[in-house]
Amino acid sequence: MTGISTHVLDTSLGRPAAGVPVELALQTEGGWQVLGASVTDSDGRAEDLPAAEAGSVVRLRFGTAAYFAAVSDGTPFFPEVAVVFTIAPAQHHYHVPLLLNPFGYSVYRGS
């Protein structure tokens, strides 16, 4: 099993994005099966997501609408961000940060 964590940073405000709902799902033949969910803490981190098996395709879905509703009064351009990736064999942990702003985002494989 491979651990998965994430970190969301609001690049428009220059600070961690607290309170972002995060869902981890596994791709199956029948669609997506939710494995677990979390909410980013005051440091923008969600480190309590469940592990996934090597070879799996997984999705992190970030509920950015809830976050932007809390920090601004506009309708977000991206109400959610979905990041899909494959768990490679022999990997013990994946950290997938999200850099977020009202009109764009970027993700990468962190360490």
C-alpha distances in whole Angstrom, upper triangle without the diagonal:
4,7,10,13,17,20,23,27,30,32,35,35,34,31,28,28,27,27,25,23,20,18,14,15,13,16,17,20,22,21,18,17,16,13,15,17,19,22,22,24,27,26,24,21,18,15,14,12,9,6,5,5,6,10,10,13,13,16,17,20,22,25,28,31,30,30,33,35,35,36,38,41,40,38,35,35,31,31,27,25,22,19,17,15,13,9,11,9,9,9,7,9,11,14,16,20,23,26,28,32,34,35,32,28,26,22,21,18,18,17
4,7,10,13,17,20,23,27,28,32,32,30,28,25,25,25,24,22,21,17,16,13,14,13,15,17,21,22,21,18,17,16,13,14,16,17,20,20,22,25,23,21,18,15,13,13,11,9,5,5,6,7,10,10,12,11,14,14,18,20,23,25,28,28,27,30,33,32,33,36,38,37,36,32,32,29,28,24,22,19,17,15,13,11,7,9,9,8,6,5,5,7,11,13,16,19,23,25,29,31,32,29,25,23,19,17,14,14,13
4,7,10,14,17,20,24,26,29,29,27,25,21,21,21,21,19,18,15,14,11,13,13,17,19,23,24,22,19,17,15,12,12,14,14,16,16,18,21,19,18,14,12,9,9,8,7,4,7,9,10,13,12,14,12,13,13,16,18,21,23,26,25,25,28,30,29,30,33,35,35,33,30,30,27,26,23,20,18,16,15,13,13,10,12,12,12,9,6,4,6,8,11,14,17,20,23,26,29,30,27,23,21,18,16,13,13,12
4,7,11,14,17,20,22,25,26,24,22,18,18,18,18,16,15,12,11,9,11,12,15,18,22,23,20,17,16,14,11,11,12,12,14,13,16,19,17,15,11,9,7,8,6,7,6,8,11,12,14,12,12,10,11,9,13,14,17,19,22,22,21,24,26,26,26,29,32,31,30,26,27,23,23,19,17,15,13,13,11,12,10,12,14,14,10,9,6,5,6,8,11,13,17,19,23,25,26,23,20,18,14,13,11,11,11
4,7,10,14,17,19,22,22,21,18,15,15,15,15,13,13,10,11,10,13,15,18,21,25,25,22,19,18,15,13,12,11,10,11,10,12,15,13,11,8,6,5,7,6,9,9,11,14,15,17,16,15,12,12,10,12,12,16,17,20,20,18,21,24,23,23,26,29,29,27,24,25,21,21,18,16,15,13,14,13,14,13,15,17,17,13,12,8,6,5,6,8,11,14,16,20,23,24,21,18,16,13,12,10,10,10
4,7,10,13,15,19,19,17,15,12,11,12,13,11,11,9,11,11,14,16,19,22,26,26,23,19,19,16,15,13,12,10,10,8,11,13,11,8,6,5,7,9,9,12,13,14,17,18,19,18,16,13,12,9,11,10,13,14,18,17,15,18,21,20,20,23,26,25,24,21,22,18,18,15,13,13,11,13,13,15,15,17,20,20,16,15,11,8,5,5,5,7,11,13,16,19,20,18,14,13,10,10,10,9,10
4,7,10,12,15,15,14,11,8,8,10,11,10,12,10,13,14,17,20,22,26,29,29,26,22,22,19,18,16,14,12,10,7,9,11,8,5,4,6,8,12,12,15,16,18,21,22,23,21,20,17,15,12,13,11,13,13,17,16,14,16,19,18,17,20,23,23,23,20,20,18,18,15,13,14,13,16,16,18,18,20,23,23,19,18,14,11,8,7,5,6,8,10,14,17,19,16,13,12,10,11,11,9,11
4,7,9,12,12,11,9,6,5,8,10,8,10,10,13,15,18,21,23,27,30,30,26,23,23,20,20,17,15,12,10,7,10,10,8,5,6,8,11,14,14,18,19,20,24,24,25,23,21,18,15,12,12,9,11,10,14,13,11,13,16,15,14,17,20,20,19,16,17,14,15,13,11,13,13,16,17,20,20,23,26,26,22,21,17,14,11,9,6,5,6,7,10,13,15,13,10,10,9,11,13,12,14
4,6,9,9,7,6,4,5,9,11,10,13,13,17,18,22,24,26,30,33,33,29,26,27,24,24,21,18,16,13,10,11,11,9,6,9,12,14,18,18,21,23,24,27,27,28,26,24,21,19,15,15,12,14,12,15,15,11,12,16,15,13,15,19,19,19,16,17,15,16,15,13,16,15,19,20,23,23,26,28,28,25,24,20,17,13,12,8,6,5,6,8,12,14,12,10,10,10,12,14,13,15
4,6,6,6,6,6,5,9,12,11,14,15,18,20,23,26,28,32,35,34,30,27,28,26,26,23,20,18,15,12,13,12,11,9,12,15,18,20,21,24,26,27,30,30,31,29,27,24,21,17,16,13,13,11,13,13,10,10,13,13,10,12,16,16,16,13,14,13,14,14,13,16,17,21,22,25,26,29,32,32,28,27,24,21,17,15,11,9,6,5,6,9,11,10,9,11,12,15,17,16,19
4,5,5,7,8,9,13,15,14,18,18,21,23,26,29,30,34,36,36,32,30,31,28,28,26,23,21,18,16,17,15,14,12,15,18,20,23,23,27,28,29,32,32,32,30,28,25,22,19,19,16,17,13,16,17,13,13,16,16,13,14,17,17,18,15,15,15,16,16,15,18,18,22,23,26,27,29,33,33,29,29,25,22,18,16,12,10,6,6,6,9,11,10,9,10,12,15,17,17,19
4,6,8,10,10,14,16,15,19,20,23,25,28,31,32,36,38,38,34,31,33,30,31,28,25,23,20,17,18,17,16,14,17,20,23,26,26,30,31,32,35,35,35,33,31,28,25,22,20,17,17,14,15,16,13,11,15,14,11,11,15,14,16,13,14,14,16,17,16,20,20,24,26,29,30,33,36,36,32,32,28,25,22,19,16,13,9,8,5,7,10,10,11,13,15,18,21,20,23
4,6,8,9,12,15,15,19,20,24,26,29,32,34,37,40,39,36,33,34,31,31,28,25,22,19,16,16,14,14,13,16,19,22,25,26,29,31,32,36,36,37,35,32,29,26,23,21,18,18,15,16,16,13,12,14,13,10,11,15,15,17,15,16,17,18,18,18,22,22,26,28,31,32,34,37,37,33,32,29,26,22,20,16,14,11,10,8,10,13,13,13,15,17,20,22,21,23
4,7,9,12,16,16,19,20,24,26,29,32,33,37,40,40,36,33,34,31,31,28,25,22,19,16,16,14,12,12,15,18,21,24,25,28,30,31,34,34,35,34,31,29,26,23,22,19,19,16,18,18,15,14,17,16,13,15,18,19,20,18,19,19,20,20,19,22,22,26,27,30,30,32,35,35,31,30,26,24,20,18,15,13,10,10,10,13,15,14,14,15,16,18,20,19,21
4,6,9,13,13,17,18,22,23,27,30,32,36,39,38,35,31,32,29,28,25,22,19,16,13,12,10,8,8,12,15,18,21,22,26,27,29,32,33,34,32,30,27,24,21,20,17,17,15,17,17,13,13,16,14,12,14,18,19,20,18,20,19,19,19,18,21,21,25,26,29,29,31,34,33,29,28,24,22,18,17,13,12,10,10,11,14,16,16,14,15,16,18,20,18,19
4,6,10,10,14,14,18,20,23,26,29,32,36,35,32,28,28,25,25,22,19,16,13,9,9,7,5,5,8,11,14,17,18,22,24,26,29,30,31,29,27,24,21,18,17,14,15,13,16,15,11,13,16,14,12,15,19,19,20,18,19,18,18,17,16,19,19,22,23,26,26,28,31,30,27,25,21,19,15,14,11,10,9,10,11,14,17,16,14,14,15,16,18,16,17
4,7,7,10,12,16,18,21,25,27,30,33,33,29,26,26,23,23,20,16,13,10,7,8,7,7,5,8,11,14,16,17,21,23,25,28,29,30,28,26,22,19,16,15,11,11,10,12,11,7,9,12,10,9,12,16,17,17,14,17,15,15,14,14,16,17,21,22,25,25,28,31,31,27,26,22,19,16,14,11,10,9,8,10,12,15,14,13,14,14,16,18,17,19
4,6,9,11,15,18,21,24,27,30,34,33,29,26,25,22,22,18,15,11,8,5,5,5,6,5,8,10,13,15,16,20,22,24,28,29,31,28,26,23,20,16,15,12,12,11,13,10,8,10,12,10,10,13,17,18,18,16,19,17,16,15,15,18,19,22,23,26,26,29,32,31,28,26,22,20,17,16,13,12,13,12,13,15,18,18,16,17,17,19,20,19,20
4,6,9,13,16,19,23,25,28,32,30,27,23,23,19,19,16,12,9,6,5,6,7,10,8,9,10,13,14,15,18,21,23,27,29,30,27,25,22,19,15,14,10,9,9,11,8,6,10,11,9,10,13,16,17,17,15,18,16,14,14,15,17,18,21,23,26,26,29,32,32,28,27,23,21,18,17,15,14,15,13,15,16,19,18,17,18,18,20,21,21,22
4,6,10,13,16,20,22,25,28,27,24,20,20,17,17,14,11,8,5,5,8,10,11,8,9,9,13,14,13,17,20,21,25,26,27,24,22,19,15,12,10,7,6,6,9,7,5,9,11,10,11,14,16,16,16,13,16,13,11,10,11,13,14,18,20,23,23,26,29,30,26,25,21,19,16,14,13,11,12,11,13,14,16,16,14,15,15,18,19,19,21
4,7,10,13,17,19,22,25,24,21,17,17,13,14,11,7,6,4,7,10,13,14,11,11,9,12,12,11,15,17,19,23,24,25,22,20,16,13,10,8,6,5,7,9,8,8,11,12,12,14,17,18,18,17,15,17,14,11,10,11,12,14,16,19,21,22,25,28,28,25,24,21,18,16,15,14,13,15,14,16,16,19,18,16,17,16,19,19,20,21
4,7,10,14,16,19,23,22,18,15,14,11,11,9,6,5,6,7,11,14,14,11,10,8,10,10,9,12,14,15,19,21,21,18,17,13,10,7,6,5,6,9,12,11,11,14,16,16,17,19,21,21,19,17,18,15,13,10,10,10,11,13,15,18,18,21,24,25,22,20,17,15,13,12,12,11,14,14,16,17,19,18,15,16,14,16,16,17,19
4,6,10,13,16,19,18,15,11,10,7,8,6,4,6,9,11,14,18,18,15,13,10,12,11,8,10,12,13,16,19,19,16,14,10,8,6,5,7,8,12,14,13,14,17,18,19,21,23,24,23,21,19,20,16,14,11,11,9,10,12,14,16,16,20,22,24,21,20,17,15,14,13,14,13,17,17,19,20,21,20,17,18,16,17,17,18,20
4,7,10,13,17,16,13,10,9,6,6,5,6,9,11,13,16,20,19,16,14,11,12,11,7,8,9,9,13,15,15,12,11,7,6,5,7,9,12,15,17,17,17,20,22,22,24,26,28,27,24,22,22,18,17,13,12,10,10,10,11,13,13,16,19,20,17,17,14,12,13,12,14,14,18,18,21,23,23,21,18,18,15,16,16,17,18
4,7,9,13,12,10,6,5,4,5,7,9,12,15,17,20,24,23,20,18,15,15,14,10,10,11,9,12,14,14,10,9,6,5,7,8,11,14,17,19,19,20,23,24,25,27,28,30,29,26,23,23,19,18,14,13,10,10,9,11,12,12,16,18,20,18,18,16,14,15,14,17,17,20,21,24,25,25,23,20,20,17,18,17,19,21
4,6,10,10,8,6,5,6,7,10,12,15,18,20,23,27,26,23,21,17,17,16,12,11,10,8,9,11,11,7,6,5,6,9,11,15,17,20,22,23,24,26,28,29,30,32,33,32,29,26,26,22,21,18,16,13,12,10,10,10,11,14,16,18,17,17,16,15,16,16,19,19,23,23,27,27,28,25,22,22,19,19,18,20,21
4,7,8,6,5,6,9,10,13,15,19,21,23,26,30,29,26,24,21,21,20,16,15,14,11,11,13,11,7,6,6,8,11,13,16,19,22,24,24,26,28,29,31,32,33,34,33,30,27,26,22,22,18,17,13,12,9,10,10,11,15,17,20,18,19,19,17,19,17,20,21,24,25,28,28,28,25,23,22,20,20,19,22,24
4,5,5,6,7,10,12,15,18,21,24,26,29,33,32,29,27,24,24,22,18,17,16,13,12,14,12,9,8,9,11,15,16,20,22,25,26,27,29,31,32,33,35,36,37,36,32,30,29,26,25,21,20,16,16,13,14,13,14,17,18,21,21,22,21,20,22,21,24,24,28,28,31,32,31,29,27,26,23,24,23,25,27
4,6,8,10,13,15,19,21,25,27,29,33,36,36,32,30,27,27,26,22,20,19,16,16,17,14,12,11,13,14,18,19,23,24,27,29,30,31,33,34,36,38,39,40,38,34,32,31,27,26,23,22,19,19,15,16,15,17,19,20,24,24,25,25,23,26,24,27,27,31,31,34,34,33,31,29,28,26,26,26,29,30
4,7,8,12,14,18,20,24,26,29,32,36,35,32,30,27,27,26,22,20,20,18,18,19,17,14,13,14,15,18,18,22,23,26,27,28,30,32,33,34,36,37,38,36,32,30,29,26,25,22,22,18,19,16,18,17,19,22,23,26,26,27,26,25,27,25,28,27,31,31,33,33,32,31,29,29,27,28,27,30,31
4,7,10,13,15,17,21,23,25,29,32,32,29,27,24,25,23,20,19,19,16,17,18,16,13,11,11,11,14,14,18,19,22,23,25,26,28,29,31,33,34,34,32,29,27,26,23,21,18,18,15,15,13,15,15,17,20,22,25,24,25,24,22,24,22,24,24,27,27,29,29,29,27,25,25,23,24,24,27,29
4,6,9,12,14,17,20,22,25,29,28,25,23,20,21,20,16,15,16,13,15,17,15,12,10,9,8,11,11,15,16,20,21,22,23,25,26,28,30,31,32,30,27,25,24,21,19,16,15,12,13,11,13,14,15,19,21,23,22,23,21,19,21,19,21,21,24,24,27,27,27,25,23,23,21,22,22,24,26
4,6,9,12,15,18,21,24,28,28,25,23,19,20,18,14,13,13,12,13,16,15,12,11,9,10,12,12,16,17,20,22,22,24,26,27,28,30,32,33,31,28,26,26,23,21,18,17,14,15,13,15,15,16,19,21,23,22,21,20,19,20,19,22,22,25,25,28,29,29,27,25,25,22,23,22,24,26
4,6,8,12,15,17,21,24,24,21,19,16,16,14,11,10,12,11,14,17,17,13,12,9,9,10,10,13,14,18,19,19,21,24,24,25,27,29,30,29,26,24,25,21,19,16,16,13,14,13,15,16,16,20,21,23,21,21,19,18,18,18,20,20,23,23,26,26,27,26,23,23,21,22,21,23,24
4,7,11,14,17,19,23,23,20,18,14,14,12,8,7,9,8,11,15,15,12,12,9,10,10,12,14,16,19,21,21,22,25,26,26,28,30,32,31,29,26,27,23,21,18,17,15,15,14,15,15,14,18,19,21,19,18,16,16,17,17,19,20,23,24,27,28,29,27,24,24,21,21,20,21,22
4,7,11,13,16,20,20,18,15,11,12,9,6,6,9,11,14,17,18,15,15,11,11,10,11,13,14,17,19,18,19,22,23,23,25,27,29,29,27,25,26,22,20,17,16,15,15,15,16,17,16,20,21,22,20,18,16,16,16,16,18,18,22,22,25,26,27,26,23,23,20,21,20,21,21
4,7,10,13,17,17,15,13,9,10,8,6,8,12,13,17,20,21,17,17,13,11,9,9,10,11,14,16,14,15,19,20,19,21,24,26,25,24,21,23,19,17,14,14,14,14,15,17,18,18,22,23,24,21,20,17,16,15,15,16,16,19,19,22,23,25,23,21,21,19,20,20,20,21
4,7,9,13,14,11,9,6,8,7,6,10,13,15,19,21,23,20,19,15,13,11,10,10,11,13,15,13,13,17,18,17,19,22,24,24,23,21,22,19,17,15,15,15,15,17,18,20,20,23,25,25,22,20,17,16,15,14,14,15,18,18,20,22,24,22,20,20,18,19,19,19,20
4,6,10,11,9,8,6,9,9,10,13,16,18,22,24,26,23,22,18,15,12,11,9,9,11,13,11,10,14,15,14,15,18,21,21,20,18,21,18,16,14,14,15,16,18,20,22,22,25,27,28,24,22,19,17,15,15,14,14,16,15,18,19,21,20,18,19,18,19,20,19,20
4,7,7,5,5,5,8,10,11,14,17,19,23,25,26,24,22,19,16,13,12,10,10,11,14,12,10,13,15,13,14,18,20,21,21,18,20,18,16,14,14,16,16,19,20,22,22,25,27,27,24,22,18,16,14,13,11,11,13,13,16,18,20,19,16,17,16,17,18,17,18
4,5,5,5,7,9,10,13,16,19,22,25,27,29,27,26,22,20,16,16,13,14,14,17,14,12,15,17,14,15,18,22,23,23,21,23,21,19,18,18,19,20,22,23,25,25,27,29,29,25,23,20,18,15,15,14,14,15,15,18,20,23,22,19,20,18,20,20,18,19
4,5,7,10,12,14,16,20,22,25,29,30,32,30,29,25,23,19,19,16,16,15,17,15,12,15,17,14,14,17,21,22,23,21,23,22,21,20,20,22,22,25,26,28,27,30,32,31,28,26,22,21,17,17,15,15,15,15,17,19,22,22,20,20,20,21,21,19,20
4,6,9,11,14,16,19,21,24,27,28,30,28,27,24,22,18,18,16,17,16,19,17,14,16,18,16,15,19,22,23,24,22,24,22,21,20,19,21,20,23,24,26,25,28,30,29,25,23,20,18,15,15,12,13,13,14,16,19,22,20,18,18,17,18,18,16,17
4,7,10,12,14,17,19,22,25,26,28,26,24,21,18,15,15,12,13,12,15,14,11,14,16,14,14,17,20,21,21,19,20,18,18,16,15,17,17,20,21,23,23,25,28,27,24,22,18,16,13,12,10,10,11,11,14,16,19,17,15,15,14,16,16,14,16
4,6,9,10,14,16,18,22,23,25,23,22,18,17,13,14,12,14,14,17,16,14,17,19,17,17,20,24,24,24,21,23,20,19,17,16,17,16,18,19,21,20,23,25,24,20,18,15,13,10,10,9,10,12,13,16,19,21,19,16,16,14,15,15,13,13
4,6,7,11,13,15,19,21,22,20,19,16,14,11,12,11,13,14,17,16,14,17,19,18,19,22,25,25,24,21,23,20,19,16,15,15,15,17,17,19,18,21,23,23,19,17,14,12,10,10,10,11,14,15,18,20,23,21,18,17,15,15,15,14,14
4,6,9,11,14,17,19,21,19,19,16,15,13,14,14,16,18,21,19,18,21,23,22,22,26,29,29,28,25,26,23,22,19,18,18,16,18,17,19,17,19,21,20,17,14,11,11,9,11,11,14,17,18,22,24,26,24,20,19,16,16,15,13,13
4,6,9,13,16,18,21,19,19,16,15,13,15,15,16,19,21,19,19,22,24,22,24,27,30,30,29,26,28,24,23,20,19,18,18,18,18,19,17,20,21,21,18,15,12,13,12,13,14,16,19,21,24,26,28,26,23,22,19,19,18,17,16
4,7,9,13,16,18,15,15,12,12,10,12,13,15,18,20,19,19,22,24,23,24,27,29,29,28,25,26,23,21,18,17,15,15,15,15,16,14,18,19,19,16,14,11,11,11,12,14,15,19,20,23,25,27,24,21,20,17,18,16,16,16
4,7,10,13,16,13,14,11,12,11,14,15,18,21,23,22,22,26,27,26,28,31,33,33,31,28,29,25,24,20,19,17,16,16,15,15,13,16,17,17,15,13,11,12,13,14,16,18,22,23,27,28,30,27,24,23,20,19,17,18,17
4,7,10,12,11,12,10,12,12,15,17,20,23,26,25,25,28,30,29,30,33,35,35,33,30,31,27,26,22,20,18,16,15,14,13,10,13,13,13,11,9,9,10,12,13,16,19,23,24,28,30,31,28,25,23,19,19,16,16,16
4,7,9,7,9,8,11,12,15,18,21,23,26,26,26,29,31,31,32,34,36,36,33,30,30,27,26,22,20,17,15,13,11,10,8,10,11,12,11,10,10,10,13,14,17,19,23,25,28,30,31,28,25,23,19,18,16,17,17
4,6,6,9,10,13,15,18,21,24,27,30,29,30,32,34,34,36,38,40,39,37,33,33,29,29,25,23,19,17,15,12,10,7,9,8,10,10,10,11,12,15,16,20,22,26,28,31,33,33,30,27,25,21,20,17,19,18
4,5,9,10,14,16,19,22,26,28,31,31,31,34,36,36,37,39,41,40,38,34,34,30,30,26,23,20,17,14,11,8,5,5,5,7,7,9,10,11,15,16,20,22,26,28,31,34,33,30,27,24,21,19,16,18,17
4,7,9,13,16,19,22,26,28,31,31,31,34,36,37,37,39,41,40,37,34,33,29,29,25,23,19,16,13,10,6,5,5,6,10,10,12,13,13,16,17,21,23,26,28,31,33,33,29,26,24,20,19,16,19,19
4,6,10,13,16,19,22,25,28,28,28,31,33,34,35,36,38,37,34,31,30,26,26,22,20,16,14,10,8,6,5,8,9,12,12,13,13,13,16,16,19,21,24,26,29,31,30,27,24,22,19,18,16,19,19
4,7,10,13,17,20,22,25,26,26,28,30,31,32,33,35,33,31,28,27,23,23,19,16,13,10,7,6,4,6,9,12,15,14,15,14,13,15,14,17,18,22,23,26,28,27,24,21,19,16,16,15,18,19
4,7,10,13,16,19,21,22,22,25,27,28,29,30,32,30,28,25,24,20,20,16,14,10,8,6,6,6,7,11,14,16,14,15,13,11,13,12,15,16,19,20,24,25,25,22,19,18,15,15,14,16,18
4,6,10,13,15,18,19,19,21,23,24,25,27,28,27,24,21,20,17,16,12,10,7,5,4,7,9,11,14,17,19,17,17,15,12,13,11,13,13,17,17,20,21,21,19,16,15,13,14,13,16,18
4,6,10,12,15,16,16,18,20,21,22,23,25,24,22,19,19,15,14,10,8,6,5,6,9,11,12,16,19,20,17,17,14,12,11,9,10,10,14,14,18,19,19,17,14,13,11,12,12,14,17
4,7,9,12,12,13,15,17,18,19,21,22,21,18,15,16,12,11,7,6,4,6,9,12,15,16,20,23,24,21,21,18,15,14,11,12,11,14,13,16,16,17,15,13,14,12,14,15,17,20
4,6,9,9,9,12,14,15,16,17,19,18,16,13,14,10,9,5,5,6,8,12,14,17,19,22,25,26,23,23,19,16,14,12,11,9,11,10,13,14,15,13,11,12,12,14,16,17,19
4,6,6,7,9,11,12,13,15,16,15,13,11,12,9,7,5,7,9,12,15,18,21,22,26,29,30,27,26,23,20,18,15,14,12,14,12,13,13,15,14,13,15,15,18,19,20,23
4,5,5,6,8,10,11,12,13,12,10,8,9,7,5,5,7,10,13,16,19,23,24,27,30,32,28,28,24,21,19,16,14,11,11,9,10,9,11,11,11,13,14,17,19,20,23
4,5,5,6,9,10,10,11,10,8,6,9,7,4,6,9,13,16,19,22,26,27,31,34,35,32,31,28,25,22,19,18,14,15,12,12,10,12,13,13,16,17,21,23,24,27
4,6,5,6,9,10,11,11,10,9,12,11,8,9,12,15,17,21,24,27,28,31,34,35,32,31,27,25,22,20,18,15,16,13,13,12,15,16,16,18,19,22,24,24,27
4,5,5,7,9,11,11,11,9,12,11,9,10,12,15,17,21,23,27,27,31,34,34,31,30,26,23,20,18,16,13,13,10,11,10,14,14,14,16,17,20,22,22,25
4,5,5,6,8,8,8,6,10,10,8,10,12,16,18,22,25,28,30,33,36,37,33,32,29,26,23,20,18,14,14,10,9,8,11,13,13,16,18,21,24,24,27
4,6,6,6,7,7,8,12,12,10,12,15,18,21,25,28,31,32,36,39,39,36,35,31,29,26,23,21,18,17,14,13,11,14,16,17,20,21,25,27,27,30
4,6,8,10,11,11,15,15,13,14,17,20,22,26,28,32,33,36,39,39,36,34,31,28,25,23,20,18,17,14,14,13,16,18,18,21,22,25,27,27,29
4,7,9,11,11,14,14,14,15,17,21,23,26,29,32,33,36,39,39,36,35,31,28,25,23,20,17,16,13,11,11,14,16,16,19,21,24,26,26,28
4,6,8,9,12,14,13,16,18,21,24,27,30,34,35,38,41,42,38,37,34,31,27,25,22,19,17,14,11,9,13,15,17,20,22,26,28,28,31
4,7,9,12,14,13,17,19,23,26,29,32,36,37,40,44,44,41,40,36,33,30,28,25,22,20,17,14,11,14,17,19,23,25,28,31,31,34
4,6,9,11,11,15,17,21,24,27,30,34,36,39,42,43,40,39,36,33,30,27,24,21,19,15,13,9,12,15,17,21,23,27,30,30,33
4,7,9,8,12,15,18,21,25,28,32,34,37,40,41,38,38,34,31,29,25,23,20,19,15,13,9,11,14,16,20,22,26,28,29,32
4,5,6,9,11,15,18,21,24,28,30,33,37,38,35,35,31,28,25,22,20,16,15,11,10,6,8,10,12,16,18,22,25,26,29
4,6,9,11,14,17,20,23,27,29,32,36,37,34,34,31,27,25,22,20,16,15,11,10,6,6,8,11,14,17,21,24,25,29
4,5,7,10,13,16,20,23,26,29,32,34,31,31,27,24,22,18,17,13,13,10,9,7,7,8,9,12,14,18,21,22,26
4,7,10,14,17,20,24,26,29,32,34,31,31,27,24,22,19,17,14,15,12,11,10,10,11,12,15,16,20,22,23,27
4,7,10,13,17,20,22,25,29,30,27,27,24,21,19,16,15,12,13,11,12,11,12,11,11,13,13,17,19,21,24
4,7,10,13,17,19,22,26,27,24,24,21,18,16,13,12,9,11,9,11,12,12,10,8,10,10,13,15,17,21
4,7,10,14,16,19,22,24,22,22,19,16,15,12,12,10,13,12,15,15,15,13,11,11,10,13,14,17,20
4,7,10,13,16,19,21,18,19,16,13,12,9,10,9,12,13,16,17,17,14,11,10,8,10,11,14,17
4,7,10,13,16,19,16,18,16,12,13,10,13,13,16,17,20,21,20,17,14,13,11,11,12,15,17
4,7,9,13,15,13,15,13,10,11,10,13,14,17,18,22,23,23,19,16,14,11,11,10,13,15
4,6,9,12,11,13,12,10,13,12,15,17,20,22,25,27,26,23,20,18,14,13,11,14,16
4,7,9,7,9,9,8,11,12,16,18,21,23,27,29,29,25,22,19,16,14,11,14,14
4,6,6,9,10,10,13,14,18,20,23,26,29,32,31,28,24,21,18,15,12,15,15
4,6,9,11,12,15,17,21,23,27,29,33,35,35,31,28,25,21,19,16,17,16
4,6,9,11,15,17,21,24,27,30,34,36,36,33,29,26,22,19,16,16,15
4,6,8,11,14,17,20,23,26,30,33,33,29,26,23,19,16,12,13,11
4,7,10,13,17,20,23,26,30,33,33,30,26,23,20,17,13,13,11
4,7,10,13,16,20,22,26,29,30,26,23,20,16,14,10,10,8
4,6,10,13,16,19,23,26,26,23,19,16,12,10,7,7,7
4,6,10,13,16,20,23,23,20,16,14,10,9,6,5,6
4,7,10,13,16,19,20,16,13,10,7,6,5,6,8
4,7,10,13,16,17,14,10,8,6,6,7,6,9
4,6,10,13,13,11,7,6,5,7,10,10,13
4,7,11,11,8,5,5,6,9,12,12,15
4,7,8,6,5,7,9,12,15,15,18
4,6,5,6,9,12,15,19,19,22
4,6,8,12,15,18,22,22,25
4,7,11,14,18,21,22,26
4,7,11,14,18,19,22
4,7,10,14,15,19
4,7,11,12,16
4,7,9,13
4,6,10
4,7
4
